[in-house]
Amino acid sequence: MRDILQKMAHYVKKYPFSVCCLVLIWGLSLFPIAEVEPLEGVPFVDKWTHVVMYGGTCCVIWTEYVRSHLSLDGEKLLFYAWLLPILMSGVLELLQEYATTYRSGEWLDMAANSTGVTLAVAYGLMFHALRRK
């Protein structure tokens, strides 16, 4: 148990903004939120919100990773900055559907989340390329 706590403390110190964004996503996904009436007329506003939330969070992950590493570990990034956020998205959608009475899970939300995560990969690769120059 102590090893797990030390590993978690290491990640919180190394990636503080990423951890904050991830905690924020969990909170926004599982707690009840009020509808925003002025935005109800915007087509697909909910899906755009998902793209921005997950894309923004993964951009933060990429930024903190690139700033603290000289070279990219492709396998690590594929897992932590692409696959894991998509899997987390699926878990949250399932939790919204089956563990809450005030939220609903949608496959299109997961697709929007995955789109944001994938766009962040493009950002991360460009950010890394620009930092090397």
A tleap script that builds the chain and sets N, CA, C and O, in Angstrom:
source leaprc.protein.ff14SB
mol = sequence {
  NMET ARG ASP ILE LEU GLN LYS MET ALA HIE
  TYR VAL LYS LYS TYR PRO PHE SER VAL CYS
  CYS LEU VAL LEU ILE TRP GLY LEU SER LEU
  PHE PRO ILE ALA GLU VAL GLU PRO LEU GLU
  GLY VAL PRO PHE VAL ASP LYS TRP THR HIE
  VAL VAL MET TYR GLY GLY THR CYS CYS VAL
  ILE TRP THR GLU TYR VAL ARG SER HIE LEU
  SER LEU ASP GLY GLU LYS LEU LEU PHE TYR
  ALA TRP LEU LEU PRO ILE LEU MET SER GLY
  VAL LEU GLU LEU LEU GLN GLU TYR ALA THR
  THR TYR ARG SER GLY GLU TRP LEU ASP MET
  ALA ALA ASN SER THR GLY VAL THR LEU ALA
  VAL ALA TYR GLY LEU MET PHE HIE ALA LEU
  ARG ARG CLYS
}
set mol.1.N position { 0.826 -1.197 0.000 }
set mol.1.CA position { 0.000 0.000 0.000 }
set mol.1.C position { 0.867 1.256 0.000 }
set mol.1.O position { 0.555 2.244 -0.665 }
set mol.2.N position { 1.949 1.200 0.751 }
set mol.2.CA position { 2.838 2.355 0.834 }
set mol.2.C position { 3.467 2.665 -0.517 }
set mol.2.O position { 3.633 3.830 -0.878 }
set mol.3.N position { 3.819 1.613 -1.268 }
set mol.3.CA position { 4.392 1.808 -2.598 }
set mol.3.C position { 3.413 2.502 -3.536 }
set mol.3.O position { 3.800 3.363 -4.326 }
set mol.4.N position { 2.152 2.124 -3.443 }
set mol.4.CA position { 1.121 2.731 -4.286 }
set mol.4.C position { 0.978 4.212 -3.956 }
set mol.4.O position { 0.877 5.044 -4.858 }
set mol.5.N position { 0.969 4.543 -2.668 }
set mol.5.CA position { 0.852 5.945 -2.254 }
set mol.5.C position { 2.062 6.763 -2.699 }
set mol.5.O position { 1.923 7.917 -3.104 }
set mol.6.N position { 3.251 6.159 -2.621 }
set mol.6.CA position { 4.455 6.861 -3.083 }
set mol.6.C position { 4.403 7.098 -4.588 }
set mol.6.O position { 4.788 8.166 -5.065 }
set mol.7.N position { 3.932 6.109 -5.331 }
set mol.7.CA position { 3.815 6.247 -6.785 }
set mol.7.C position { 2.796 7.343 -7.132 }
set mol.7.O position { 3.021 8.148 -8.036 }
set mol.8.N position { 1.677 7.358 -6.400 }
set mol.8.CA position { 0.665 8.393 -6.633 }
set mol.8.C position { 1.219 9.774 -6.312 }
set mol.8.O position { 0.973 10.726 -7.053 }
set mol.9.N position { 1.966 9.895 -5.215 }
set mol.9.CA position { 2.562 11.178 -4.843 }
set mol.9.C position { 3.550 11.633 -5.912 }
set mol.9.O position { 3.639 12.823 -6.215 }
set mol.10.N position { 4.287 10.692 -6.478 }
set mol.10.CA position { 5.232 11.012 -7.556 }
set mol.10.C position { 4.498 11.620 -8.747 }
set mol.10.O position { 4.934 12.634 -9.292 }
set mol.11.N position { 3.378 11.001 -9.157 }
set mol.11.CA position { 2.627 11.517 -10.301 }
set mol.11.C position { 1.985 12.871 -10.003 }
set mol.11.O position { 1.921 13.733 -10.879 }
set mol.12.N position { 1.513 13.060 -8.782 }
set mol.12.CA position { 0.909 14.347 -8.418 }
set mol.12.C position { 1.959 15.455 -8.467 }
set mol.12.O position { 1.672 16.567 -8.908 }
set mol.13.N position { 3.180 15.150 -8.012 }
set mol.13.CA position { 4.260 16.151 -8.062 }
set mol.13.C position { 4.712 16.430 -9.483 }
set mol.13.O position { 4.974 17.578 -9.841 }
set mol.14.N position { 4.805 15.385 -10.296 }
set mol.14.CA position { 5.330 15.531 -11.651 }
set mol.14.C position { 4.288 16.097 -12.625 }
set mol.14.O position { 4.636 16.822 -13.557 }
set mol.15.N position { 3.018 15.763 -12.408 }
set mol.15.CA position { 1.944 16.182 -13.319 }
set mol.15.C position { 0.780 16.815 -12.551 }
set mol.15.O position { -0.341 16.311 -12.616 }
set mol.16.N position { 1.026 17.904 -11.829 }
set mol.16.CA position { -0.039 18.449 -10.961 }
set mol.16.C position { -1.265 18.964 -11.727 }
set mol.16.O position { -2.394 18.755 -11.284 }
set mol.17.N position { -1.063 19.623 -12.851 }
set mol.17.CA position { -2.196 20.167 -13.603 }
set mol.17.C position { -2.992 19.055 -14.269 }
set mol.17.O position { -4.217 19.132 -14.365 }
set mol.18.N position { -2.301 18.027 -14.724 }
set mol.18.CA position { -2.989 16.878 -15.321 }
set mol.18.C position { -3.879 16.199 -14.290 }
set mol.18.O position { -5.027 15.863 -14.578 }
set mol.19.N position { -3.351 16.000 -13.096 }
set mol.19.CA position { -4.128 15.366 -12.027 }
set mol.19.C position { -5.350 16.228 -11.687 }
set mol.19.O position { -6.449 15.704 -11.500 }
set mol.20.N position { -5.158 17.534 -11.608 }
set mol.20.CA position { -6.294 18.436 -11.328 }
set mol.20.C position { -7.363 18.327 -12.412 }
set mol.20.O position { -8.554 18.277 -12.105 }
set mol.21.N position { -6.951 18.292 -13.659 }
set mol.21.CA position { -7.908 18.171 -14.761 }
set mol.21.C position { -8.657 16.843 -14.700 }
set mol.21.O position { -9.864 16.793 -14.935 }
set mol.22.N position { -7.940 15.779 -14.386 }
set mol.22.CA position { -8.586 14.461 -14.295 }
set mol.22.C position { -9.594 14.417 -13.143 }
set mol.22.O position { -10.687 13.870 -13.290 }
set mol.23.N position { -9.224 14.990 -12.005 }
set mol.23.CA position { -10.154 15.042 -10.871 }
set mol.23.C position { -11.381 15.881 -11.244 }
set mol.23.O position { -12.507 15.533 -10.887 }
set mol.24.N position { -11.163 16.967 -11.949 }
set mol.24.CA position { -12.262 17.821 -12.386 }
set mol.24.C position { -13.214 17.063 -13.316 }
set mol.24.O position { -14.432 17.176 -13.180 }
set mol.25.N position { -12.669 16.299 -14.253 }
set mol.25.CA position { -13.507 15.511 -15.160 }
set mol.25.C position { -14.352 14.508 -14.377 }
set mol.25.O position { -15.549 14.369 -14.631 }
set mol.26.N position { -13.728 13.808 -13.421 }
set mol.26.CA position { -14.482 12.850 -12.610 }
set mol.26.C position { -15.611 13.561 -11.862 }
set mol.26.O position { -16.739 13.068 -11.821 }
set mol.27.N position { -15.307 14.712 -11.276 }
set mol.27.CA position { -16.332 15.451 -10.549 }
set mol.27.C position { -17.462 15.921 -11.448 }
set mol.27.O position { -18.637 15.748 -11.125 }
set mol.28.N position { -17.099 16.518 -12.582 }
set mol.28.CA position { -18.120 17.016 -13.509 }
set mol.28.C position { -18.951 15.872 -14.095 }
set mol.28.O position { -20.123 16.053 -14.424 }
set mol.29.N position { -18.342 14.711 -14.219 }
set mol.29.CA position { -19.042 13.573 -14.808 }
set mol.29.C position { -19.984 12.878 -13.835 }
set mol.29.O position { -20.986 12.301 -14.259 }
set mol.30.N position { -19.689 12.919 -12.553 }
set mol.30.CA position { -20.463 12.124 -11.602 }
set mol.30.C position { -21.376 12.925 -10.682 }
set mol.30.O position { -22.277 12.355 -10.066 }
set mol.31.N position { -21.164 14.229 -10.576 }
set mol.31.CA position { -22.035 15.036 -9.731 }
set mol.31.C position { -23.136 15.661 -10.575 }
set mol.31.O position { -22.935 15.916 -11.762 }
set mol.32.N position { -24.298 15.911 -9.975 }
set mol.32.CA position { -25.370 16.559 -10.743 }
set mol.32.C position { -24.977 17.980 -11.114 }
set mol.32.O position { -24.380 18.707 -10.320 }
set mol.33.N position { -25.325 18.358 -12.335 }
set mol.33.CA position { -25.057 19.728 -12.774 }
set mol.33.C position { -26.340 20.317 -13.358 }
set mol.33.O position { -27.196 19.597 -13.872 }
set mol.34.N position { -26.449 21.620 -13.266 }
set mol.34.CA position { -27.626 22.315 -13.792 }
set mol.34.C position { -27.491 22.476 -15.301 }
set mol.34.O position { -26.385 22.572 -15.834 }
set mol.35.N position { -28.616 22.502 -15.967 }
set mol.35.CA position { -28.625 22.773 -17.401 }
set mol.35.C position { -28.308 24.252 -17.633 }
set mol.35.O position { -28.681 25.108 -16.831 }
set mol.36.N position { -27.626 24.536 -18.721 }
set mol.36.CA position { -27.272 25.912 -19.062 }
set mol.36.C position { -28.206 26.360 -20.182 }
set mol.36.O position { -27.978 26.062 -21.355 }
set mol.37.N position { -29.258 27.078 -19.804 }
set mol.37.CA position { -30.310 27.446 -20.743 }
set mol.37.C position { -29.832 28.261 -21.943 }
set mol.37.O position { -30.290 27.985 -23.052 }
set mol.38.N position { -28.943 29.247 -21.798 }
set mol.38.CA position { -28.553 30.037 -22.974 }
set mol.38.C position { -27.854 29.193 -24.051 }
set mol.38.O position { -27.839 29.582 -25.219 }
set mol.39.N position { -27.286 28.061 -23.678 }
set mol.39.CA position { -26.568 27.243 -24.649 }
set mol.39.C position { -27.417 26.124 -25.241 }
set mol.39.O position { -26.937 25.369 -26.086 }
set mol.40.N position { -28.671 26.006 -24.810 }
set mol.40.CA position { -29.522 24.922 -25.293 }
set mol.40.C position { -29.727 24.973 -26.793 }
set mol.40.O position { -29.943 23.929 -27.408 }
set mol.41.N position { -29.669 26.136 -27.403 }
set mol.41.CA position { -29.888 26.264 -28.840 }
set mol.41.C position { -28.664 25.950 -29.685 }
set mol.41.O position { -28.779 25.845 -30.906 }
set mol.42.N position { -27.517 25.799 -29.085 }
set mol.42.CA position { -26.292 25.513 -29.834 }
set mol.42.C position { -26.286 24.033 -30.221 }
set mol.42.O position { -26.352 23.163 -29.353 }
set mol.43.N position { -26.207 23.746 -31.527 }
set mol.43.CA position { -26.210 22.344 -31.938 }
set mol.43.C position { -25.004 21.580 -31.378 }
set mol.43.O position { -23.868 22.046 -31.458 }
set mol.44.N position { -25.269 20.424 -30.820 }
set mol.44.CA position { -24.238 19.521 -30.299 }
set mol.44.C position { -23.369 20.154 -29.208 }
set mol.44.O position { -22.211 19.768 -29.055 }
set mol.45.N position { -23.896 21.106 -28.454 }
set mol.45.CA position { -23.104 21.778 -27.425 }
set mol.45.C position { -22.541 20.772 -26.426 }
set mol.45.O position { -21.414 20.930 -25.955 }
set mol.46.N position { -23.314 19.743 -26.102 }
set mol.46.CA position { -22.852 18.722 -25.162 }
set mol.46.C position { -21.643 17.970 -25.730 }
set mol.46.O position { -20.678 17.708 -25.012 }
set mol.47.N position { -21.698 17.631 -27.002 }
set mol.47.CA position { -20.590 16.881 -27.621 }
set mol.47.C position { -19.338 17.763 -27.731 }
set mol.47.O position { -18.226 17.289 -27.499 }
set mol.48.N position { -19.516 19.032 -28.081 }
set mol.48.CA position { -18.372 19.952 -28.144 }
set mol.48.C position { -17.731 20.107 -26.766 }
set mol.48.O position { -16.510 20.212 -26.647 }
set mol.49.N position { -18.567 20.121 -25.733 }
set mol.49.CA position { -18.051 20.218 -24.369 }
set mol.49.C position { -17.167 19.011 -24.054 }
set mol.49.O position { -16.111 19.155 -23.440 }
set mol.50.N position { -17.593 17.844 -24.469 }
set mol.50.CA position { -16.803 16.628 -24.241 }
set mol.50.C position { -15.475 16.678 -25.001 }
set mol.50.O position { -14.431 16.322 -24.454 }
set mol.51.N position { -15.515 17.114 -26.243 }
set mol.51.CA position { -14.277 17.224 -27.033 }
set mol.51.C position { -13.302 18.175 -26.344 }
set mol.51.O position { -12.115 17.874 -26.226 }
set mol.52.N position { -13.803 19.317 -25.893 }
set mol.52.CA position { -12.942 20.326 -25.256 }
set mol.52.C position { -12.413 19.827 -23.908 }
set mol.52.O position { -11.236 20.016 -23.601 }
set mol.53.N position { -13.272 19.192 -23.103 }
set mol.53.CA position { -12.836 18.708 -21.783 }
set mol.53.C position { -11.711 17.677 -21.917 }
set mol.53.O position { -10.667 17.799 -21.276 }
set mol.54.N position { -11.932 16.681 -22.740 }
set mol.54.CA position { -10.934 15.617 -22.869 }
set mol.54.C position { -9.738 16.066 -23.699 }
set mol.54.O position { -8.602 15.700 -23.398 }
set mol.55.N position { -9.985 16.852 -24.737 }
set mol.55.CA position { -8.868 17.378 -25.518 }
set mol.55.C position { -7.997 18.298 -24.680 }
set mol.55.O position { -6.769 18.213 -24.727 }
set mol.56.N position { -8.629 19.177 -23.914 }
set mol.56.CA position { -7.872 20.090 -23.052 }
set mol.56.C position { -7.078 19.355 -21.991 }
set mol.56.O position { -5.911 19.666 -21.753 }
set mol.57.N position { -7.707 18.380 -21.356 }
set mol.57.CA position { -7.008 17.603 -20.328 }
set mol.57.C position { -5.810 16.871 -20.911 }
set mol.57.O position { -4.731 16.866 -20.318 }
set mol.58.N position { -5.998 16.255 -22.064 }
set mol.58.CA position { -4.878 15.516 -22.662 }
set mol.58.C position { -3.805 16.447 -23.211 }
set mol.58.O position { -2.634 16.070 -23.260 }
set mol.59.N position { -4.177 17.645 -23.622 }
set mol.59.CA position { -3.156 18.633 -24.005 }
set mol.59.C position { -2.308 19.007 -22.790 }
set mol.59.O position { -1.095 19.184 -22.907 }
set mol.60.N position { -2.937 19.124 -21.640 }
set mol.60.CA position { -2.197 19.412 -20.406 }
set mol.60.C position { -1.261 18.245 -20.084 }
set mol.60.O position { -0.108 18.461 -19.710 }
set mol.61.N position { -1.752 17.014 -20.227 }
set mol.61.CA position { -0.910 15.841 -19.984 }
set mol.61.C position { 0.297 15.860 -20.913 }
set mol.61.O position { 1.426 15.661 -20.465 }
set mol.62.N position { 0.067 16.098 -22.203 }
set mol.62.CA position { 1.169 16.148 -23.165 }
set mol.62.C position { 2.153 17.274 -22.829 }
set mol.62.O position { 3.367 17.080 -22.886 }
set mol.63.N position { 1.629 18.436 -22.482 }
set mol.63.CA position { 2.504 19.576 -22.166 }
set mol.63.C position { 3.394 19.253 -20.975 }
set mol.63.O position { 4.601 19.489 -21.020 }
set mol.64.N position { 2.805 18.714 -19.908 }
set mol.64.CA position { 3.620 18.383 -18.736 }
set mol.64.C position { 4.615 17.272 -19.045 }
set mol.64.O position { 5.734 17.290 -18.532 }
set mol.65.N position { 4.231 16.311 -19.869 }
set mol.65.CA position { 5.149 15.225 -20.219 }
set mol.65.C position { 6.314 15.754 -21.058 }
set mol.65.O position { 7.475 15.480 -20.757 }
set mol.66.N position { 6.003 16.503 -22.098 }
set mol.66.CA position { 7.054 17.003 -22.998 }
set mol.66.C position { 8.013 17.934 -22.257 }
set mol.66.O position { 9.217 17.907 -22.511 }
set mol.67.N position { 7.496 18.751 -21.351 }
set mol.67.CA position { 8.362 19.670 -20.596 }
set mol.67.C position { 9.305 18.945 -19.640 }
set mol.67.O position { 10.363 19.472 -19.299 }
set mol.68.N position { 8.933 17.744 -19.207 }
set mol.68.CA position { 9.771 17.053 -18.228 }
set mol.68.C position { 10.570 15.889 -18.812 }
set mol.68.O position { 11.267 15.192 -18.075 }
set mol.69.N position { 10.479 15.668 -20.124 }
set mol.69.CA position { 11.237 14.590 -20.767 }
set mol.69.C position { 11.931 15.115 -22.026 }
set mol.69.O position { 11.364 15.912 -22.773 }
set mol.70.N position { 13.148 14.663 -22.245 }
set mol.70.CA position { 13.871 15.072 -23.439 }
set mol.70.C position { 13.404 14.327 -24.683 }
set mol.70.O position { 13.359 14.895 -25.775 }
set mol.71.N position { 13.060 13.060 -24.515 }
set mol.71.CA position { 12.572 12.277 -25.649 }
set mol.71.C position { 11.227 11.660 -25.284 }
set mol.71.O position { 10.887 11.512 -24.111 }
set mol.72.N position { 10.480 11.309 -26.313 }
set mol.72.CA position { 9.158 10.743 -26.102 }
set mol.72.C position { 9.247 9.222 -25.988 }
set mol.72.O position { 9.955 8.575 -26.760 }
set mol.73.N position { 8.538 8.668 -25.038 }
set mol.73.CA position { 8.371 7.222 -24.914 }
set mol.73.C position { 7.023 6.891 -25.534 }
set mol.73.O position { 5.981 7.027 -24.893 }
set mol.74.N position { 7.055 6.455 -26.790 }
set mol.74.CA position { 5.830 6.238 -27.545 }
set mol.74.C position { 4.852 5.278 -26.889 }
set mol.74.O position { 3.649 5.536 -26.863 }
set mol.75.N position { 5.364 4.167 -26.355 }
set mol.75.CA position { 4.473 3.196 -25.714 }
set mol.75.C position { 3.804 3.789 -24.473 }
set mol.75.O position { 2.608 3.598 -24.253 }
set mol.76.N position { 4.573 4.499 -23.677 }
set mol.76.CA position { 4.030 5.110 -22.464 }
set mol.76.C position { 2.971 6.158 -22.824 }
set mol.76.O position { 1.912 6.220 -22.199 }
set mol.77.N position { 3.264 6.972 -23.829 }
set mol.77.CA position { 2.310 7.995 -24.250 }
set mol.77.C position { 1.062 7.383 -24.871 }
set mol.77.O position { -0.047 7.863 -24.640 }
set mol.78.N position { 1.239 6.327 -25.656 }
set mol.78.CA position { 0.091 5.657 -26.254 }
set mol.78.C position { -0.853 5.159 -25.164 }
set mol.78.O position { -2.073 5.252 -25.296 }
set mol.79.N position { -0.276 4.630 -24.088 }
set mol.79.CA position { -1.095 4.105 -23.008 }
set mol.79.C position { -1.678 5.214 -22.138 }
set mol.79.O position { -2.895 5.278 -21.962 }
set mol.80.N position { -0.819 6.103 -21.583 }
set mol.80.CA position { -1.265 7.097 -20.596 }
set mol.80.C position { -1.951 8.328 -21.198 }
set mol.80.O position { -2.810 8.931 -20.555 }
set mol.81.N position { -1.583 8.699 -22.404 }
set mol.81.CA position { -2.117 9.943 -22.970 }
set mol.81.C position { -3.116 9.699 -24.097 }
set mol.81.O position { -3.651 10.651 -24.666 }
set mol.82.N position { -3.375 8.421 -24.428 }
set mol.82.CA position { -4.384 8.144 -25.441 }
set mol.82.C position { -5.358 7.055 -24.973 }
set mol.82.O position { -6.548 7.325 -24.813 }
set mol.83.N position { -4.872 5.848 -24.755 }
set mol.83.CA position { -5.748 4.723 -24.425 }
set mol.83.C position { -6.413 4.874 -23.045 }
set mol.83.O position { -7.622 4.684 -22.918 }
set mol.84.N position { -5.638 5.209 -22.032 }
set mol.84.CA position { -6.196 5.307 -20.679 }
set mol.84.C position { -7.290 6.377 -20.565 }
set mol.84.O position { -8.317 6.112 -19.940 }
set mol.85.N position { -7.112 7.581 -21.147 }
set mol.85.CA position { -8.216 8.555 -21.093 }
set mol.85.C position { -9.476 8.071 -21.822 }
set mol.85.O position { -10.592 8.367 -21.394 }
set mol.86.N position { -9.300 7.330 -22.918 }
set mol.86.CA position { -10.471 6.807 -23.631 }
set mol.86.C position { -11.170 5.743 -22.784 }
set mol.86.O position { -12.398 5.720 -22.695 }
set mol.87.N position { -10.383 4.866 -22.164 }
set mol.87.CA position { -10.974 3.856 -21.273 }
set mol.87.C position { -11.665 4.508 -20.078 }
set mol.87.O position { -12.751 4.090 -19.675 }
set mol.88.N position { -11.023 5.545 -19.509 }
set mol.88.CA position { -11.628 6.277 -18.398 }
set mol.88.C position { -12.965 6.872 -18.836 }
set mol.88.O position { -13.940 6.855 -18.085 }
set mol.89.N position { -12.998 7.386 -20.037 }
set mol.89.CA position { -14.222 7.956 -20.580 }
set mol.89.C position { -15.334 6.916 -20.631 }
set mol.89.O position { -16.476 7.199 -20.269 }
set mol.90.N position { -14.996 5.723 -21.078 }
set mol.90.CA position { -15.985 4.650 -21.140 }
set mol.90.C position { -16.478 4.261 -19.760 }
set mol.90.O position { -17.674 4.041 -19.568 }
set mol.91.N position { -15.570 4.172 -18.793 }
set mol.91.CA position { -15.946 3.843 -17.418 }
set mol.91.C position { -16.886 4.913 -16.867 }
set mol.91.O position { -17.893 4.595 -16.235 }
set mol.92.N position { -16.557 6.171 -17.107 }
set mol.92.CA position { -17.411 7.257 -16.605 }
set mol.92.C position { -18.789 7.238 -17.258 }
set mol.92.O position { -19.789 7.495 -16.588 }
set mol.93.N position { -18.856 6.941 -18.536 }
set mol.93.CA position { -20.156 6.865 -19.202 }
set mol.93.C position { -20.990 5.724 -18.617 }
set mol.93.O position { -22.195 5.875 -18.415 }
set mol.94.N position { -20.354 4.591 -18.345 }
set mol.94.CA position { -21.066 3.460 -17.728 }
set mol.94.C position { -21.516 3.807 -16.309 }
set mol.94.O position { -22.628 3.469 -15.905 }
set mol.95.N position { -20.646 4.484 -15.557 }
set mol.95.CA position { -21.027 4.909 -14.205 }
set mol.95.C position { -22.190 5.893 -14.242 }
set mol.95.O position { -23.093 5.817 -13.409 }
set mol.96.N position { -22.173 6.811 -15.197 }
set mol.96.CA position { -23.276 7.763 -15.317 }
set mol.96.C position { -24.594 7.026 -15.592 }
set mol.96.O position { -25.639 7.385 -15.049 }
set mol.97.N position { -24.533 6.015 -16.423 }
set mol.97.CA position { -25.747 5.291 -16.804 }
set mol.97.C position { -26.268 4.396 -15.688 }
set mol.97.O position { -27.469 4.362 -15.418 }
set mol.98.N position { -25.354 3.667 -15.037 }
set mol.98.CA position { -25.792 2.615 -14.117 }
set mol.98.C position { -25.600 2.929 -12.626 }
set mol.98.O position { -26.154 2.226 -11.781 }
set mol.99.N position { -24.837 3.955 -12.291 }
set mol.99.CA position { -24.578 4.233 -10.874 }
set mol.99.C position { -25.180 5.551 -10.409 }
set mol.99.O position { -25.079 5.891 -9.230 }
set mol.100.N position { -25.803 6.295 -11.310 }
set mol.100.CA position { -26.461 7.539 -10.919 }
set mol.100.C position { -27.895 7.531 -11.429 }
set mol.100.O position { -28.235 6.815 -12.370 }
set mol.101.N position { -28.715 8.330 -10.796 }
set mol.101.CA position { -30.096 8.478 -11.269 }
set mol.101.C position { -30.292 9.820 -11.960 }
set mol.101.O position { -31.354 10.072 -12.528 }
set mol.102.N position { -29.296 10.672 -11.920 }
set mol.102.CA position { -29.420 12.034 -12.437 }
set mol.102.C position { -28.547 12.287 -13.666 }
set mol.102.O position { -28.563 13.392 -14.209 }
set mol.103.N position { -27.788 11.291 -14.115 }
set mol.103.CA position { -26.951 11.422 -15.315 }
set mol.103.C position { -27.239 10.239 -16.224 }
set mol.103.O position { -27.731 9.205 -15.771 }
set mol.104.N position { -26.933 10.392 -17.511 }
set mol.104.CA position { -27.093 9.268 -18.436 }
set mol.104.C position { -25.807 9.122 -19.243 }
set mol.104.O position { -25.184 10.108 -19.636 }
set mol.105.N position { -25.431 7.888 -19.475 }
set mol.105.CA position { -24.251 7.611 -20.286 }
set mol.105.C position { -24.638 7.495 -21.745 }
set mol.105.O position { -25.696 6.957 -22.071 }
set mol.106.N position { -23.784 7.999 -22.625 }
set mol.106.CA position { -24.059 7.945 -24.063 }
set mol.106.C position { -22.798 7.535 -24.816 }
set mol.106.O position { -21.698 8.003 -24.523 }
set mol.107.N position { -22.984 6.654 -25.788 }
set mol.107.CA position { -21.842 6.242 -26.606 }
set mol.107.C position { -21.304 7.417 -27.419 }
set mol.107.O position { -20.101 7.488 -27.673 }
set mol.108.N position { -22.170 8.333 -27.827 }
set mol.108.CA position { -21.689 9.499 -28.588 }
set mol.108.C position { -20.831 10.421 -27.719 }
set mol.108.O position { -19.933 11.092 -28.226 }
set mol.109.N position { -21.106 10.455 -26.417 }
set mol.109.CA position { -20.237 11.215 -25.520 }
set mol.109.C position { -18.846 10.598 -25.506 }
set mol.109.O position { -17.843 11.311 -25.547 }
set mol.110.N position { -18.786 9.273 -25.449 }
set mol.110.CA position { -17.484 8.599 -25.467 }
set mol.110.C position { -16.765 8.848 -26.800 }
set mol.110.O position { -15.545 9.011 -26.825 }
set mol.111.N position { -17.511 8.877 -27.894 }
set mol.111.CA position { -16.910 9.179 -29.198 }
set mol.111.C position { -16.349 10.607 -29.208 }
set mol.111.O position { -15.264 10.846 -29.738 }
set mol.112.N position { -17.089 11.547 -28.624 }
set mol.112.CA position { -16.608 12.934 -28.547 }
set mol.112.C position { -15.369 13.015 -27.661 }
set mol.112.O position { -14.418 13.725 -27.988 }
set mol.113.N position { -15.376 12.292 -26.539 }
set mol.113.CA position { -14.207 12.264 -25.658 }
set mol.113.C position { -12.996 11.708 -26.403 }
set mol.113.O position { -11.897 12.254 -26.305 }
set mol.114.N position { -13.199 10.628 -27.141 }
set mol.114.CA position { -12.112 10.006 -27.899 }
set mol.114.C position { -11.577 10.941 -28.974 }
set mol.114.O position { -10.378 10.957 -29.253 }
set mol.115.N position { -12.463 11.711 -29.569 }
set mol.115.CA position { -12.037 12.698 -30.567 }
set mol.115.C position { -11.139 13.752 -29.920 }
set mol.115.O position { -10.105 14.117 -30.480 }
set mol.116.N position { -11.527 14.237 -28.753 }
set mol.116.CA position { -10.702 15.215 -28.040 }
set mol.116.C position { -9.338 14.647 -27.677 }
set mol.116.O position { -8.318 15.319 -27.835 }
set mol.117.N position { -9.318 13.416 -27.194 }
set mol.117.CA position { -8.052 12.762 -26.822 }
set mol.117.C position { -7.153 12.611 -28.049 }
set mol.117.O position { -5.950 12.860 -27.974 }
set mol.118.N position { -7.730 12.209 -29.163 }
set mol.118.CA position { -6.950 12.009 -30.387 }
set mol.118.C position { -6.420 13.330 -30.933 }
set mol.118.O position { -5.291 13.391 -31.419 }
set mol.119.N position { -7.221 14.378 -30.859 }
set mol.119.CA position { -6.739 15.706 -31.280 }
set mol.119.C position { -5.576 16.161 -30.402 }
set mol.119.O position { -4.653 16.821 -30.879 }
set mol.120.N position { -5.623 15.808 -29.127 }
set mol.120.CA position { -4.538 16.176 -28.210 }
set mol.120.C position { -3.235 15.474 -28.584 }
set mol.120.O position { -2.156 16.021 -28.355 }
set mol.121.N position { -3.318 14.276 -29.154 }
set mol.121.CA position { -2.106 13.580 -29.612 }
set mol.121.C position { -1.425 14.417 -30.700 }
set mol.121.O position { -0.207 14.592 -30.689 }
set mol.122.N position { -2.225 14.929 -31.634 }
set mol.122.CA position { -1.653 15.777 -32.695 }
set mol.122.C position { -0.995 17.013 -32.090 }
set mol.122.O position { 0.103 17.401 -32.490 }
set mol.123.N position { -1.678 17.632 -31.119 }
set mol.123.CA position { -1.094 18.782 -30.425 }
set mol.123.C position { 0.227 18.394 -29.760 }
set mol.123.O position { 1.228 19.094 -29.910 }
set mol.124.N position { 0.231 17.286 -29.029 }
set mol.124.CA position { 1.423 16.861 -28.295 }
set mol.124.C position { 2.606 16.613 -29.205 }
set mol.124.O position { 3.732 16.993 -28.883 }
set mol.125.N position { 2.362 15.983 -30.332 }
set mol.125.CA position { 3.458 15.719 -31.277 }
set mol.125.C position { 3.993 17.018 -31.870 }
set mol.125.O position { 5.201 17.169 -32.054 }
set mol.126.N position { 3.095 17.956 -32.169 }
set mol.126.CA position { 3.544 19.260 -32.684 }
set mol.126.C position { 4.292 20.034 -31.608 }
set mol.126.O position { 5.320 20.651 -31.890 }
set mol.127.N position { 3.792 20.007 -30.391 }
set mol.127.CA position { 4.447 20.703 -29.285 }
set mol.127.C position { 5.857 20.146 -29.071 }
set mol.127.O position { 6.805 20.904 -28.867 }
set mol.128.N position { 5.984 18.844 -29.118 }
set mol.128.CA position { 7.303 18.210 -28.962 }
set mol.128.C position { 8.245 18.620 -30.110 }
set mol.128.O position { 9.410 18.942 -29.877 }
set mol.129.N position { 7.735 18.605 -31.332 }
set mol.129.CA position { 8.556 18.977 -32.480 }
set mol.129.C position { 9.021 20.432 -32.383 }
set mol.129.O position { 10.172 20.731 -32.699 }
set mol.130.N position { 8.154 21.323 -31.956 }
set mol.130.CA position { 8.510 22.733 -31.817 }
set mol.130.C position { 9.510 22.962 -30.678 }
set mol.130.O position { 10.379 23.827 -30.787 }
set mol.131.N position { 9.395 22.203 -29.599 }
set mol.131.CA position { 10.324 22.348 -28.474 }
set mol.131.C position { 11.719 21.864 -28.828 }
set mol.131.O position { 12.702 22.333 -28.254 }
set mol.132.N position { 11.815 20.938 -29.760 }
set mol.132.CA position { 13.130 20.400 -30.146 }
set mol.132.C position { 13.915 21.387 -30.986 }
set mol.132.O position { 15.142 21.310 -31.044 }
set mol.133.N position { 13.219 22.327 -31.646 }
set mol.133.CA position { 13.910 23.286 -32.531 }
set mol.133.C position { 14.631 24.346 -31.759 }
set mol.133.O position { 15.258 25.223 -32.352 }
savepdb mol mol.pdb
quit
